[in-house]
Amino acid sequence: MRVQGCDCSIVIKTDYREFDVPYSEETIREAVTLLLEEASIEGDGLHRAIQKRGGATGCVVTPLTIGTVDHLLYLAMGSAGTMEFVTGTRNIYKYCIEMLPMEDTGGFDLIQDRNGERIVYEACRVKDFELRINREEALKLKLDVCGNRPPTIYPYTDYFQRESGELFNGDNVKYKINGKEYPNIYGLTIGVKKENGTKTEVWIKRILENENDLPDYINEIEITAQLVRDKFENKYNGIFRITIKKLVLQSDETNINSSDTVIGPLRYYVLDTILAEVFTSGDGGIP
């Protein structure tokens, strides 16, 4: 297995849009399996195998920008509702993106460009994903992809424009739990597996404070990320919000044997839904 690094370009191509993601790392490769043949009773006793080529496997890790957050969350989660015009704005629309199992989500192509060699993995899907939020870091989305078609050479010489919009940062994220804002939350990871239904877990890292400790059962957590530049309309363009309902604590993995500020992780299991609200300009939207 070759682990592919940052010397490579990844283009995501759907029926409606194609964009070169500003990824930080990727391990997309061809899936190879072996068809094993049982050893014969009479003979040398060796198991033999035939190599079977597969489709795509691996992952793409990319920071979220104002230009990619809508489509990347759509690919990860699976379903986008009808856009709604936001009153009081000139050209801003809100999209609600809901979670669906892998088999219900749309496919897309991945074009991998390494040193001029272009390979396309067709009909890929997102089987798992992680949204990683940490202070002093860009928000990152990890897409674990799969596909059944073997890769082929991409025959065209198109130039794909790299998405280079402003990055969302973990320092500009607010967390509300059951309607109360928690400033002591240091970071959060949403992990979703989407095979045979969906399984969602949330890891919350919080600075240990007795007056702001998190409850064992969370009815609703609201995560709001925003950009702070003046060029974005206040509270709309340059913002996305994720709402998760009904979380139950699985484990508290806090280690208090430290003389510094304690940042303790809590692990929750999600019993209900996850929904993302993304605001975009009207000149481009989610299909």
Secondary structure, 3 states (H helix, E strand, C coil): CCCCCCCEEEEEECCCCEEECCCCEECCEEEEEEEEECCCCCCCCCCEEEEEEEEEEEEEEEECECCCHHHHHHHHHEEECCCEECCCCCCEEEEEEEECCHHHCCCEEEEEEECCEEEEEEEEEEEEEEEEEECCCECEEEEEEECCCCCEECCCCCCCCECCCCECEHHHEEEEECCEECCCEEEEEEEEECCCCCEEEEEEEEECCHHHCCCCEEEEEEEEEECCCCCCCCCCCCEEEEEEEEEEEEEECCCCCCCCCCEEEEEEEECCCEEEEEEEECCCCCC
